Amino acid sequence: MGRVKLYAIGGAVGSLLVLLLIIFGLYQLGDDGQSALERLRDIAVIFVVLLFLLTVVLLAAIAAALGFLVLQIRDRVIPLLEEFTGTARRLRGTANFMTEEAVKPIVTVAGTYARMRAMTKTVTGKSKKPPKV
């Protein structure tokens, strides 16, 4: 077995032993006039209160972490998103300009070719497609 498994098993056994010692100590603190069931009820109430306290502390820590996260988002992420939006706009403008400039010569050549073909058809009176029979 690896060291991590040994430490995990040792920690679990140690925690269980400490819990049993706490329960035994609380049981012994009970009054002589109490029955065993009353003592166990009191121990259960003590553990419920401790777990409730632990829950409140954890919820407060989660709320504090969320507040910190909101402040970080407001201070760092929002300006970063605004900068990203500006960069995307510049890229879109550059892409549109490059597209127009790259396509313009092709459109000009295609227009000239279409004009020459139309003039050739008009002058010669020929149609490229044979008439349908």
N, CA, C and O atoms as CSV, one atom per row, in Angstrom:
chain,resi,resn,atom,element,x,y,z
A,1,MET,N,N,0.845,-1.196,0.000
A,1,MET,CA,C,0.000,0.000,0.000
A,1,MET,C,C,0.881,1.246,0.000
A,1,MET,O,O,1.996,1.252,0.521
A,2,GLY,N,N,0.345,2.282,-0.595
A,2,GLY,CA,C,1.093,3.520,-0.648
A,2,GLY,C,C,0.972,4.289,0.657
A,2,GLY,O,O,0.123,3.997,1.500
A,3,ARG,N,N,1.829,5.262,0.798
A,3,ARG,CA,C,1.819,6.090,2.004
A,3,ARG,C,C,0.512,6.852,2.173
A,3,ARG,O,O,0.023,7.019,3.290
A,4,VAL,N,N,-0.045,7.310,1.071
A,4,VAL,CA,C,-1.271,8.098,1.143
A,4,VAL,C,C,-2.406,7.266,1.709
A,4,VAL,O,O,-3.193,7.751,2.523
A,5,LYS,N,N,-2.495,5.997,1.276
A,5,LYS,CA,C,-3.542,5.119,1.797
A,5,LYS,C,C,-3.346,4.873,3.289
A,5,LYS,O,O,-4.311,4.876,4.054
A,6,LEU,N,N,-2.108,4.661,3.697
A,6,LEU,CA,C,-1.834,4.453,5.116
A,6,LEU,C,C,-2.212,5.677,5.938
A,6,LEU,O,O,-2.805,5.546,7.009
A,7,TYR,N,N,-1.876,6.857,5.448
A,7,TYR,CA,C,-2.234,8.078,6.170
A,7,TYR,C,C,-3.749,8.258,6.222
A,7,TYR,O,O,-4.285,8.701,7.238
A,8,ALA,N,N,-4.437,7.920,5.139
A,8,ALA,CA,C,-5.896,8.051,5.108
A,8,ALA,C,C,-6.540,7.093,6.095
A,8,ALA,O,O,-7.450,7.481,6.827
A,9,ILE,N,N,-6.085,5.854,6.126
A,9,ILE,CA,C,-6.640,4.880,7.062
A,9,ILE,C,C,-6.329,5.286,8.499
A,9,ILE,O,O,-7.197,5.217,9.369
A,10,GLY,N,N,-5.100,5.704,8.744
A,10,GLY,CA,C,-4.722,6.164,10.094
A,10,GLY,C,C,-5.534,7.367,10.526
A,10,GLY,O,O,-5.957,7.449,11.679
A,11,GLY,N,N,-5.757,8.309,9.608
A,11,GLY,CA,C,-6.554,9.494,9.945
A,11,GLY,C,C,-8.002,9.129,10.241
A,11,GLY,O,O,-8.607,9.692,11.154
A,12,ALA,N,N,-8.566,8.194,9.480
A,12,ALA,CA,C,-9.945,7.770,9.700
A,12,ALA,C,C,-10.086,7.061,11.040
A,12,ALA,O,O,-11.025,7.327,11.790
A,13,VAL,N,N,-9.160,6.162,11.342
A,13,VAL,CA,C,-9.208,5.444,12.622
A,13,VAL,C,C,-9.009,6.416,13.777
A,13,VAL,O,O,-9.703,6.324,14.789
A,14,GLY,N,N,-8.076,7.341,13.637
A,14,GLY,CA,C,-7.838,8.336,14.690
A,14,GLY,C,C,-9.048,9.228,14.917
A,14,GLY,O,O,-9.400,9.524,16.059
A,15,SER,N,N,-9.681,9.655,13.841
A,15,SER,CA,C,-10.877,10.506,13.968
A,15,SER,C,C,-12.010,9.752,14.652
A,15,SER,O,O,-12.708,10.312,15.497
A,16,LEU,N,N,-12.196,8.490,14.293
A,16,LEU,CA,C,-13.232,7.675,14.912
A,16,LEU,C,C,-12.955,7.481,16.399
A,16,LEU,O,O,-13.875,7.519,17.216
A,17,LEU,N,N,-11.702,7.274,16.743
A,17,LEU,CA,C,-11.326,7.107,18.145
A,17,LEU,C,C,-11.586,8.381,18.939
A,17,LEU,O,O,-12.102,8.319,20.055
A,18,VAL,N,N,-11.234,9.532,18.377
A,18,VAL,CA,C,-11.482,10.810,19.053
A,18,VAL,C,C,-12.981,11.030,19.225
A,18,VAL,O,O,-13.416,11.485,20.283
A,19,LEU,N,N,-13.777,10.715,18.208
A,19,LEU,CA,C,-15.227,10.867,18.302
A,19,LEU,C,C,-15.802,9.974,19.397
A,19,LEU,O,O,-16.655,10.413,20.168
A,20,LEU,N,N,-15.346,8.733,19.472
A,20,LEU,CA,C,-15.818,7.825,20.521
A,20,LEU,C,C,-15.416,8.311,21.911
A,20,LEU,O,O,-16.194,8.194,22.858
A,21,LEU,N,N,-14.212,8.853,22.039
A,21,LEU,CA,C,-13.782,9.392,23.334
A,21,LEU,C,C,-14.625,10.602,23.739
A,21,LEU,O,O,-14.945,10.765,24.916
A,22,ILE,N,N,-14.984,11.443,22.780
A,22,ILE,CA,C,-15.834,12.599,23.080
A,22,ILE,C,C,-17.219,12.134,23.528
A,22,ILE,O,O,-17.775,12.662,24.491
A,23,ILE,N,N,-17.767,11.153,22.830
A,23,ILE,CA,C,-19.085,10.623,23.210
A,23,ILE,C,C,-19.023,9.995,24.601
A,23,ILE,O,O,-19.925,10.212,25.410
A,24,PHE,N,N,-17.987,9.230,24.891
A,24,PHE,CA,C,-17.841,8.607,26.210
A,24,PHE,C,C,-17.706,9.673,27.297
A,24,PHE,O,O,-18.317,9.573,28.360
A,25,GLY,N,N,-16.893,10.696,27.012
A,25,GLY,CA,C,-16.733,11.767,28.004
A,25,GLY,C,C,-18.034,12.502,28.266
A,25,GLY,O,O,-18.360,12.795,29.417
A,26,LEU,N,N,-18.784,12.803,27.210
A,26,LEU,CA,C,-20.072,13.474,27.396
A,26,LEU,C,C,-21.064,12.573,28.135
A,26,LEU,O,O,-21.879,13.054,28.922
A,27,TYR,N,N,-20.992,11.282,27.880
A,27,TYR,CA,C,-21.883,10.349,28.567
A,27,TYR,C,C,-21.571,10.321,30.069
A,27,TYR,O,O,-22.475,10.271,30.903
A,28,GLN,N,N,-20.277,10.354,30.394
A,28,GLN,CA,C,-19.875,10.326,31.805
A,28,GLN,C,C,-20.220,11.625,32.523
A,28,GLN,O,O,-20.369,11.633,33.745
A,29,LEU,N,N,-20.350,12.726,31.777
A,29,LEU,CA,C,-20.709,14.006,32.402
A,29,LEU,C,C,-22.179,14.064,32.804
A,29,LEU,O,O,-22.590,14.956,33.546
A,30,GLY,N,N,-22.958,13.125,32.319
A,30,GLY,CA,C,-24.386,13.116,32.630
A,30,GLY,C,C,-24.628,12.949,34.130
A,30,GLY,O,O,-23.785,12.424,34.857
A,31,ASP,N,N,-25.791,13.403,34.570
A,31,ASP,CA,C,-26.170,13.337,35.975
A,31,ASP,C,C,-26.505,11.894,36.354
A,31,ASP,O,O,-26.926,11.108,35.505
A,32,ASP,N,N,-26.317,11.551,37.626
A,32,ASP,CA,C,-26.604,10.198,38.079
A,32,ASP,C,C,-28.096,9.881,38.000
A,32,ASP,O,O,-28.477,8.713,37.918
A,33,GLY,N,N,-28.934,10.901,38.023
A,33,GLY,CA,C,-30.371,10.692,37.964
A,33,GLY,C,C,-30.893,10.496,36.553
A,33,GLY,O,O,-32.082,10.234,36.370
A,34,GLN,N,N,-30.049,10.613,35.568
A,34,GLN,CA,C,-30.476,10.472,34.173
A,34,GLN,C,C,-30.360,9.022,33.720
A,34,GLN,O,O,-29.464,8.282,34.126
A,35,SER,N,N,-31.302,8.650,32.865
A,35,SER,CA,C,-31.193,7.318,32.275
A,35,SER,C,C,-30.204,7.390,31.107
A,35,SER,O,O,-29.794,8.475,30.694
A,36,ALA,N,N,-29.833,6.234,30.587
A,36,ALA,CA,C,-28.887,6.171,29.463
A,36,ALA,C,C,-29.474,6.850,28.236
A,36,ALA,O,O,-28.755,7.507,27.483
A,37,LEU,N,N,-30.782,6.694,28.030
A,37,LEU,CA,C,-31.434,7.304,26.875
A,37,LEU,C,C,-31.418,8.826,26.965
A,37,LEU,O,O,-31.238,9.503,25.952
A,38,GLU,N,N,-31.602,9.366,28.156
A,38,GLU,CA,C,-31.556,10.830,28.342
A,38,GLU,C,C,-30.150,11.361,28.082
A,38,GLU,O,O,-29.969,12.425,27.490
A,39,ARG,N,N,-29.172,10.605,28.532
A,39,ARG,CA,C,-27.777,11.036,28.286
A,39,ARG,C,C,-27.471,11.034,26.787
A,39,ARG,O,O,-26.860,11.971,26.274
A,40,LEU,N,N,-27.899,9.975,26.086
A,40,LEU,CA,C,-27.650,9.908,24.640
A,40,LEU,C,C,-28.407,11.011,23.903
A,40,LEU,O,O,-27.915,11.551,22.913
A,41,ARG,N,N,-29.619,11.348,24.394
A,41,ARG,CA,C,-30.377,12.455,23.790
A,41,ARG,C,C,-29.602,13.757,23.930
A,41,ARG,O,O,-29.505,14.530,22.976
A,42,ASP,N,N,-29.050,14.005,25.117
A,42,ASP,CA,C,-28.280,15.233,25.341
A,42,ASP,C,C,-27.030,15.274,24.452
A,42,ASP,O,O,-26.666,16.327,23.928
A,43,ILE,N,N,-26.384,14.124,24.290
A,43,ILE,CA,C,-25.204,14.065,23.415
A,43,ILE,C,C,-25.610,14.348,21.972
A,43,ILE,O,O,-24.902,15.054,21.254
A,44,ALA,N,N,-26.746,13.800,21.547
A,44,ALA,CA,C,-27.223,14.039,20.186
A,44,ALA,C,C,-27.536,15.510,19.971
A,44,ALA,O,O,-27.228,16.060,18.913
A,45,VAL,N,N,-28.141,16.149,20.957
A,45,VAL,CA,C,-28.446,17.581,20.853
A,45,VAL,C,C,-27.150,18.385,20.736
A,45,VAL,O,O,-27.077,19.328,19.948
A,46,ILE,N,N,-26.144,18.024,21.502
A,46,ILE,CA,C,-24.856,18.724,21.435
A,46,ILE,C,C,-24.259,18.586,20.031
A,46,ILE,O,O,-23.772,19.566,19.468
A,47,PHE,N,N,-24.294,17.368,19.459
A,47,PHE,CA,C,-23.739,17.178,18.120
A,47,PHE,C,C,-24.550,17.911,17.054
A,47,PHE,O,O,-23.978,18.438,16.100
A,48,VAL,N,N,-25.872,17.953,17.203
A,48,VAL,CA,C,-26.701,18.692,16.244
A,48,VAL,C,C,-26.347,20.167,16.286
A,48,VAL,O,O,-26.230,20.802,15.238
A,49,VAL,N,N,-26.177,20.720,17.472
A,49,VAL,CA,C,-25.813,22.133,17.599
A,49,VAL,C,C,-24.434,22.387,16.995
A,49,VAL,O,O,-24.235,23.393,16.314
A,50,LEU,N,N,-23.486,21.492,17.237
A,50,LEU,CA,C,-22.139,21.666,16.666
A,50,LEU,C,C,-22.174,21.587,15.135
A,50,LEU,O,O,-21.497,22.362,14.459
A,51,LEU,N,N,-22.957,20.657,14.589
A,51,LEU,CA,C,-23.063,20.564,13.136
A,51,LEU,C,C,-23.752,21.787,12.550
A,51,LEU,O,O,-23.376,22.254,11.475
A,52,PHE,N,N,-24.759,22.310,13.247
A,52,PHE,CA,C,-25.418,23.532,12.794
A,52,PHE,C,C,-24.424,24.699,12.787
A,52,PHE,O,O,-24.395,25.490,11.845
A,53,LEU,N,N,-23.617,24.797,13.838
A,53,LEU,CA,C,-22.598,25.848,13.906
A,53,LEU,C,C,-21.595,25.709,12.761
A,53,LEU,O,O,-21.210,26.700,12.141
A,54,LEU,N,N,-21.177,24.477,12.487
A,54,LEU,CA,C,-20.251,24.234,11.379
A,54,LEU,C,C,-20.886,24.628,10.046
A,54,LEU,O,O,-20.221,25.204,9.185
A,55,THR,N,N,-22.168,24.317,9.877
A,55,THR,CA,C,-22.874,24.678,8.650
A,55,THR,C,C,-22.942,26.188,8.479
A,55,THR,O,O,-22.727,26.694,7.378
A,56,VAL,N,N,-23.236,26.907,9.544
A,56,VAL,CA,C,-23.311,28.369,9.469
A,56,VAL,C,C,-21.953,28.959,9.106
A,56,VAL,O,O,-21.870,29.879,8.292
A,57,VAL,N,N,-20.896,28.434,9.706
A,57,VAL,CA,C,-19.548,28.936,9.407
A,57,VAL,C,C,-19.190,28.665,7.941
A,57,VAL,O,O,-18.631,29.530,7.266
A,58,LEU,N,N,-19.513,27.469,7.455
A,58,LEU,CA,C,-19.221,27.150,6.049
A,58,LEU,C,C,-20.034,28.017,5.092
A,58,LEU,O,O,-19.510,28.463,4.072
A,59,LEU,N,N,-21.298,28.259,5.402
A,59,LEU,CA,C,-22.113,29.123,4.550
A,59,LEU,C,C,-21.599,30.559,4.546
A,59,LEU,O,O,-21.621,31.229,3.513
A,60,ALA,N,N,-21.140,31.024,5.695
A,60,ALA,CA,C,-20.554,32.370,5.750
A,60,ALA,C,C,-19.282,32.434,4.907
A,60,ALA,O,O,-19.037,33.430,4.226
A,61,ALA,N,N,-18.479,31.383,4.950
A,61,ALA,CA,C,-17.255,31.351,4.135
A,61,ALA,C,C,-17.599,31.327,2.651
A,61,ALA,O,O,-16.935,31.985,1.850
A,62,ILE,N,N,-18.620,30.582,2.282
A,62,ILE,CA,C,-19.036,30.533,0.870
A,62,ILE,C,C,-19.540,31.899,0.423
A,62,ILE,O,O,-19.226,32.350,-0.679
A,63,ALA,N,N,-20.324,32.561,1.278
A,63,ALA,CA,C,-20.823,33.894,0.924
A,63,ALA,C,C,-19.677,34.884,0.767
A,63,ALA,O,O,-19.689,35.708,-0.147
A,64,ALA,N,N,-18.689,34.809,1.652
A,64,ALA,CA,C,-17.531,35.698,1.541
A,64,ALA,C,C,-16.744,35.409,0.256
A,64,ALA,O,O,-16.288,36.335,-0.415
A,65,ALA,N,N,-16.589,34.138,-0.079
A,65,ALA,CA,C,-15.869,33.780,-1.308
A,65,ALA,C,C,-16.622,34.280,-2.536
A,65,ALA,O,O,-16.002,34.764,-3.483
A,66,LEU,N,N,-17.948,34.172,-2.533
A,66,LEU,CA,C,-18.728,34.678,-3.663
A,66,LEU,C,C,-18.619,36.196,-3.780
A,66,LEU,O,O,-18.525,36.733,-4.884
A,67,GLY,N,N,-18.633,36.883,-2.644
A,67,GLY,CA,C,-18.455,38.340,-2.675
A,67,GLY,C,C,-17.100,38.720,-3.244
A,67,GLY,O,O,-16.999,39.648,-4.046
A,68,PHE,N,N,-16.063,38.012,-2.836
A,68,PHE,CA,C,-14.721,38.263,-3.363
A,68,PHE,C,C,-14.670,37.996,-4.858
A,68,PHE,O,O,-14.046,38.744,-5.611
A,69,LEU,N,N,-15.337,36.916,-5.287
A,69,LEU,CA,C,-15.373,36.581,-6.709
A,69,LEU,C,C,-16.078,37.666,-7.517
A,69,LEU,O,O,-15.629,38.020,-8.608
A,70,VAL,N,N,-17.166,38.188,-6.993
A,70,VAL,CA,C,-17.886,39.259,-7.692
A,70,VAL,C,C,-17.001,40.488,-7.827
A,70,VAL,O,O,-16.979,41.119,-8.884
A,71,LEU,N,N,-16.276,40.834,-6.781
A,71,LEU,CA,C,-15.369,41.991,-6.861
A,71,LEU,C,C,-14.263,41.761,-7.880
A,71,LEU,O,O,-13.890,42.678,-8.610
A,72,GLN,N,N,-13.739,40.545,-7.933
A,72,GLN,CA,C,-12.690,40.243,-8.911
A,72,GLN,C,C,-13.227,40.330,-10.336
A,72,GLN,O,O,-12.552,40.832,-11.235
A,73,ILE,N,N,-14.440,39.839,-10.531
A,73,ILE,CA,C,-15.032,39.895,-11.868
A,73,ILE,C,C,-15.239,41.340,-12.287
A,73,ILE,O,O,-14.945,41.717,-13.421
A,74,ARG,N,N,-15.748,42.146,-11.361
A,74,ARG,CA,C,-16.015,43.538,-11.704
A,74,ARG,C,C,-14.721,44.291,-12.017
A,74,ARG,O,O,-14.685,45.109,-12.936
A,75,ASP,N,N,-13.676,44.020,-11.265
A,75,ASP,CA,C,-12.431,44.777,-11.417
A,75,ASP,C,C,-11.547,44.274,-12.551
A,75,ASP,O,O,-10.802,45.060,-13.137
A,76,ARG,N,N,-11.610,43.002,-12.870
A,76,ARG,CA,C,-10.664,42.457,-13.839
A,76,ARG,C,C,-11.313,41.939,-15.117
A,76,ARG,O,O,-10.830,42.221,-16.214
A,77,VAL,N,N,-12.371,41.206,-14.988
A,77,VAL,CA,C,-12.922,40.519,-16.154
A,77,VAL,C,C,-13.688,41.471,-17.060
A,77,VAL,O,O,-13.562,41.385,-18.282
A,78,ILE,N,N,-14.477,42.373,-16.495
A,78,ILE,CA,C,-15.274,43.290,-17.319
A,78,ILE,C,C,-14.392,44.186,-18.186
A,78,ILE,O,O,-14.674,44.314,-19.377
A,79,PRO,N,N,-13.324,44.822,-17.647
A,79,PRO,CA,C,-12.446,45.582,-18.559
A,79,PRO,C,C,-11.788,44.703,-19.623
A,79,PRO,O,O,-11.570,45.144,-20.752
A,80,LEU,N,N,-11.476,43.468,-19.259
A,80,LEU,CA,C,-10.885,42.559,-20.231
A,80,LEU,C,C,-11.876,42.248,-21.350
A,80,LEU,O,O,-11.485,42.170,-22.515
A,81,LEU,N,N,-13.143,42.071,-21.012
A,81,LEU,CA,C,-14.168,41.822,-22.034
A,81,LEU,C,C,-14.373,43.043,-22.928
A,81,LEU,O,O,-14.586,42.902,-24.132
A,82,GLU,N,N,-14.308,44.233,-22.345
A,82,GLU,CA,C,-14.441,45.442,-23.162
A,82,GLU,C,C,-13.280,45.557,-24.149
A,82,GLU,O,O,-13.480,45.926,-25.306
A,83,GLU,N,N,-12.083,45.245,-23.697
A,83,GLU,CA,C,-10.916,45.285,-24.588
A,83,GLU,C,C,-11.051,44.235,-25.688
A,83,GLU,O,O,-10.715,44.498,-26.842
A,84,PHE,N,N,-11.537,43.060,-25.338
A,84,PHE,CA,C,-11.746,42.005,-26.321
A,84,PHE,C,C,-12.785,42.422,-27.362
A,84,PHE,O,O,-12.625,42.129,-28.547
A,85,THR,N,N,-13.841,43.100,-26.929
A,85,THR,CA,C,-14.865,43.565,-27.863
A,85,THR,C,C,-14.278,44.568,-28.849
A,85,THR,O,O,-14.573,44.499,-30.043
A,86,GLY,N,N,-13.452,45.499,-28.370
A,86,GLY,CA,C,-12.806,46.458,-29.262
A,86,GLY,C,C,-11.894,45.774,-30.263
A,86,GLY,O,O,-11.871,46.136,-31.439
A,87,THR,N,N,-11.146,44.789,-29.798
A,87,THR,CA,C,-10.253,44.058,-30.696
A,87,THR,C,C,-11.063,43.304,-31.754
A,87,THR,O,O,-10.673,43.269,-32.922
A,88,ALA,N,N,-12.176,42.706,-31.357
A,88,ALA,CA,C,-13.017,41.987,-32.318
A,88,ALA,C,C,-13.586,42.942,-33.363
A,88,ALA,O,O,-13.677,42.584,-34.537
A,89,ARG,N,N,-13.966,44.142,-32.957
A,89,ARG,CA,C,-14.477,45.130,-33.927
A,89,ARG,C,C,-13.394,45.522,-34.925
A,89,ARG,O,O,-13.650,45.615,-36.125
A,90,ARG,N,N,-12.174,45.753,-34.420
A,90,ARG,CA,C,-11.079,46.105,-35.327
A,90,ARG,C,C,-10.797,44.965,-36.299
A,90,ARG,O,O,-10.573,45.208,-37.485
A,91,LEU,N,N,-10.806,43.742,-35.819
A,91,LEU,CA,C,-10.575,42.597,-36.700
A,91,LEU,C,C,-11.671,42.472,-37.746
A,91,LEU,O,O,-11.393,42.157,-38.903
A,92,ARG,N,N,-12.907,42.713,-37.350
A,92,ARG,CA,C,-14.012,42.634,-38.305
A,92,ARG,C,C,-13.852,43.706,-39.378
A,92,ARG,O,O,-14.063,43.433,-40.560
A,93,GLY,N,N,-13.482,44.919,-38.981
A,93,GLY,CA,C,-13.274,45.987,-39.953
A,93,GLY,C,C,-12.136,45.672,-40.901
A,93,GLY,O,O,-12.235,45.910,-42.105
A,94,THR,N,N,-11.050,45.132,-40.355
A,94,THR,CA,C,-9.911,44.764,-41.194
A,94,THR,C,C,-10.293,43.655,-42.166
A,94,THR,O,O,-9.914,43.697,-43.337
A,95,ALA,N,N,-11.038,42.666,-41.689
A,95,ALA,CA,C,-11.451,41.571,-42.562
A,95,ALA,C,C,-12.364,42.079,-43.671
A,95,ALA,O,O,-12.229,41.660,-44.820
A,96,ASN,N,N,-13.290,42.973,-43.342
A,96,ASN,CA,C,-14.171,43.536,-44.372
A,96,ASN,C,C,-13.379,44.318,-45.406
A,96,ASN,O,O,-13.628,44.182,-46.604
A,97,PHE,N,N,-12.433,45.131,-44.967
A,97,PHE,CA,C,-11.605,45.912,-45.883
A,97,PHE,C,C,-10.799,44.997,-46.792
A,97,PHE,O,O,-10.745,45.204,-48.005
A,98,MET,N,N,-10.169,43.975,-46.196
A,98,MET,CA,C,-9.350,43.070,-47.000
A,98,MET,C,C,-10.214,42.290,-47.983
A,98,MET,O,O,-9.789,42.029,-49.108
A,99,THR,N,N,-11.423,41.916,-47.571
A,99,THR,CA,C,-12.309,41.195,-48.477
A,99,THR,C,C,-12.690,42.066,-49.662
A,99,THR,O,O,-12.656,41.623,-50.810
A,100,GLU,N,N,-13.054,43.310,-49.373
A,100,GLU,CA,C,-13.432,44.217,-50.453
A,100,GLU,C,C,-12.259,44.483,-51.385
A,100,GLU,O,O,-12.434,44.491,-52.603
A,101,GLU,N,N,-11.089,44.696,-50.849
A,101,GLU,CA,C,-9.921,44.996,-51.673
A,101,GLU,C,C,-9.466,43.775,-52.462
A,101,GLU,O,O,-8.975,43.914,-53.582
A,102,ALA,N,N,-9.621,42.581,-51.894
A,102,ALA,CA,C,-9.203,41.375,-52.616
A,102,ALA,C,C,-10.207,41.008,-53.700
A,102,ALA,O,O,-9.817,40.468,-54.736
A,103,VAL,N,N,-11.477,41.285,-53.490
A,103,VAL,CA,C,-12.513,40.894,-54.434
A,103,VAL,C,C,-12.661,41.920,-55.557
A,103,VAL,O,O,-13.086,41.576,-56.660
A,104,LYS,N,N,-12.316,43.167,-55.280
A,104,LYS,CA,C,-12.515,44.231,-56.263
A,104,LYS,C,C,-11.843,43.934,-57.605
A,104,LYS,O,O,-12.500,44.109,-58.631
A,105,PRO,N,N,-10.577,43.496,-57.671
A,105,PRO,CA,C,-9.982,43.181,-58.983
A,105,PRO,C,C,-10.688,42.024,-59.691
A,105,PRO,O,O,-10.834,42.050,-60.913
A,106,ILE,N,N,-11.117,41.031,-58.957
A,106,ILE,CA,C,-11.801,39.890,-59.569
A,106,ILE,C,C,-13.137,40.329,-60.150
A,106,ILE,O,O,-13.504,39.922,-61.252
A,107,VAL,N,N,-13.865,41.164,-59.407
A,107,VAL,CA,C,-15.154,41.660,-59.898
A,107,VAL,C,C,-14.947,42.523,-61.138
A,107,VAL,O,O,-15.727,42.458,-62.088
A,108,THR,N,N,-13.906,43.319,-61.122
A,108,THR,CA,C,-13.615,44.165,-62.279
A,108,THR,C,C,-13.311,43.307,-63.511
A,108,THR,O,O,-13.841,43.576,-64.588
A,109,VAL,N,N,-12.484,42.300,-63.373
A,109,VAL,CA,C,-12.137,41.420,-64.489
A,109,VAL,C,C,-13.373,40.675,-64.968
A,109,VAL,O,O,-13.593,40.557,-66.173
A,110,ALA,N,N,-14.187,40.169,-64.039
A,110,ALA,CA,C,-15.394,39.441,-64.439
A,110,ALA,C,C,-16.368,40.363,-65.154
A,110,ALA,O,O,-17.010,39.955,-66.122
A,111,GLY,N,N,-16.486,41.598,-64.690
A,111,GLY,CA,C,-17.364,42.560,-65.363
A,111,GLY,C,C,-16.874,42.881,-66.760
A,111,GLY,O,O,-17.668,42.957,-67.698
A,112,THR,N,N,-15.582,43.068,-66.904
A,112,THR,CA,C,-15.011,43.350,-68.218
A,112,THR,C,C,-15.218,42.160,-69.156
A,112,THR,O,O,-15.575,42.343,-70.320
A,113,TYR,N,N,-14.999,40.963,-68.664
A,113,TYR,CA,C,-15.197,39.760,-69.486
A,113,TYR,C,C,-16.659,39.638,-69.917
A,113,TYR,O,O,-16.935,39.321,-71.074
A,114,ALA,N,N,-17.593,39.885,-69.004
A,114,ALA,CA,C,-19.020,39.803,-69.355
A,114,ALA,C,C,-19.377,40.870,-70.390
A,114,ALA,O,O,-20.163,40.611,-71.301
A,115,ARG,N,N,-18.808,42.058,-70.255
A,115,ARG,CA,C,-19.074,43.135,-71.218
A,115,ARG,C,C,-18.536,42.754,-72.590
A,115,ARG,O,O,-19.217,42.954,-73.595
A,116,MET,N,N,-17.320,42.205,-72.649
A,116,MET,CA,C,-16.717,41.811,-73.929
A,116,MET,C,C,-17.541,40.694,-74.586
A,116,MET,O,O,-17.750,40.712,-75.799
A,117,ARG,N,N,-17.999,39.746,-73.807
A,117,ARG,CA,C,-18.801,38.650,-74.349
A,117,ARG,C,C,-20.127,39.164,-74.904
A,117,ARG,O,O,-20.576,38.751,-75.973
A,118,ALA,N,N,-20.741,40.079,-74.145
A,118,ALA,CA,C,-22.001,40.651,-74.623
A,118,ALA,C,C,-21.791,41.431,-75.917
A,118,ALA,O,O,-22.609,41.354,-76.834
A,119,MET,N,N,-20.685,42.187,-75.987
A,119,MET,CA,C,-20.405,42.931,-77.218
A,119,MET,C,C,-20.142,41.975,-78.374
A,119,MET,O,O,-20.601,42.217,-79.490
A,120,THR,N,N,-19.404,40.885,-78.121
A,120,THR,CA,C,-19.117,39.913,-79.167
A,120,THR,C,C,-20.402,39.294,-79.683
A,120,THR,O,O,-20.565,39.133,-80.892
A,121,LYS,N,N,-21.311,38.946,-78.798
A,121,LYS,CA,C,-22.595,38.375,-79.201
A,121,LYS,C,C,-23.387,39.366,-80.029
A,121,LYS,O,O,-24.015,39.008,-81.026
A,122,THR,N,N,-23.348,40.626,-79.597
A,122,THR,CA,C,-24.119,41.631,-80.313
A,122,THR,C,C,-23.542,41.865,-81.698
A,122,THR,O,O,-24.289,41.970,-82.670
A,123,VAL,N,N,-22.224,41.948,-81.798
A,123,VAL,CA,C,-21.588,42.244,-83.075
A,123,VAL,C,C,-21.712,41.062,-84.026
A,123,VAL,O,O,-22.035,41.259,-85.197
A,124,THR,N,N,-21.469,39.850,-83.564
A,124,THR,CA,C,-21.494,38.689,-84.446
A,124,THR,C,C,-22.890,38.137,-84.618
A,124,THR,O,O,-23.159,37.447,-85.602
A,125,GLY,N,N,-23.781,38.418,-83.696
A,125,GLY,CA,C,-25.139,37.919,-83.780
A,125,GLY,C,C,-25.224,36.445,-83.466
A,125,GLY,O,O,-26.235,35.820,-83.786
A,126,LYS,N,N,-24.218,35.866,-82.861
A,126,LYS,CA,C,-24.198,34.446,-82.541
A,126,LYS,C,C,-24.565,34.255,-81.063
A,126,LYS,O,O,-24.272,35.083,-80.201
A,127,SER,N,N,-25.210,33.136,-80.829
A,127,SER,CA,C,-25.510,32.726,-79.462
A,127,SER,C,C,-24.684,31.487,-79.189
A,127,SER,O,O,-24.539,30.645,-80.076
A,128,LYS,N,N,-24.147,31.349,-78.010
A,128,LYS,CA,C,-23.304,30.209,-77.703
A,128,LYS,C,C,-24.115,28.923,-77.668
A,128,LYS,O,O,-23.598,27.856,-78.001
A,129,LYS,N,N,-25.383,29.011,-77.266
A,129,LYS,CA,C,-26.208,27.832,-77.151
A,129,LYS,C,C,-26.908,27.584,-78.484
A,129,LYS,O,O,-27.472,28.502,-79.079
A,130,PRO,N,N,-26.867,26.348,-78.942
A,130,PRO,CA,C,-27.603,26.027,-80.172
A,130,PRO,C,C,-29.103,26.028,-79.874
A,130,PRO,O,O,-29.522,25.697,-78.765
A,131,PRO,N,N,-29.905,26.400,-80.870
A,131,PRO,CA,C,-31.362,26.420,-80.645
A,131,PRO,C,C,-31.871,25.011,-80.385
A,131,PRO,O,O,-31.344,24.043,-80.935
A,132,LYS,N,N,-32.876,24.898,-79.565
A,132,LYS,CA,C,-33.466,23.604,-79.236
A,132,LYS,C,C,-34.401,23.173,-80.356
A,132,LYS,O,O,-35.146,23.977,-80.915
A,133,VAL,N,N,-34.343,21.914,-80.663
A,133,VAL,CA,C,-35.173,21.383,-81.738
A,133,VAL,C,C,-36.355,20.626,-81.197
A,133,VAL,O,O,-37.162,20.109,-81.969
